[in-house]
Amino acid sequence: ERRYARKEKRRKPRNIVVRILIVCEGEKTEPNYFKAFREINQGTTIIEVKGCGANTISVVDEAIRLSERVEGSEQEYDRVWAVFDKDSFSSQRFNEAIAMASQAGIDCAWSNEAFELWYLLHFAYLDTGIGRNAYVEKLQGFFREKMGDTDFEYKKGNPNIYRLLQKHGSEDLAISHANKLRASYEGTDYANHKPCTMVDKLVKELKDPKKLLKE
């Protein structure tokens, strides 16, 4: 079992560009969503998004590798995030990946069961565990209702998903719902925290990355 030592971040001077690395499990769905944040705080933030097509522990490993590659250089990241889902992966691997990331100083924006839970929370509170296919069906229903378009089809990897969520859903509502979900669970057996998501923590940081320089 691999062990990583948590590294202390050096304090950067103010008014310097914030560098954030986001390593995603998926190659399209999550990267396309997070890349939209590059338009926010332009000139003050560099957001690198990598879709590695891997799962849980492999995503964390890749985040650690990319972080260590630039450690100590001008390209060093102020924050590194690993984004992955529970899906059908074993509870042990899921919990192990979260623990591994924490030990290495990597933040996790995990979702249980799927990333689409974060999208759903823009429209409604969901506190019952359902499969990823049910997420897609519910999400498509909400979009069709809000858009007045019964032919709309939600497709994974939609490059305009952030814009659609901003227009037809509520990000503030999603953040509130995510917080409410987390408050309903106890302990560190995150595989059994279903449904639950940490994506809102990453979103809040991307909306105000300058806070990282004050830590």
Disulfide bonds with the S-S distance in Angstrom:
none
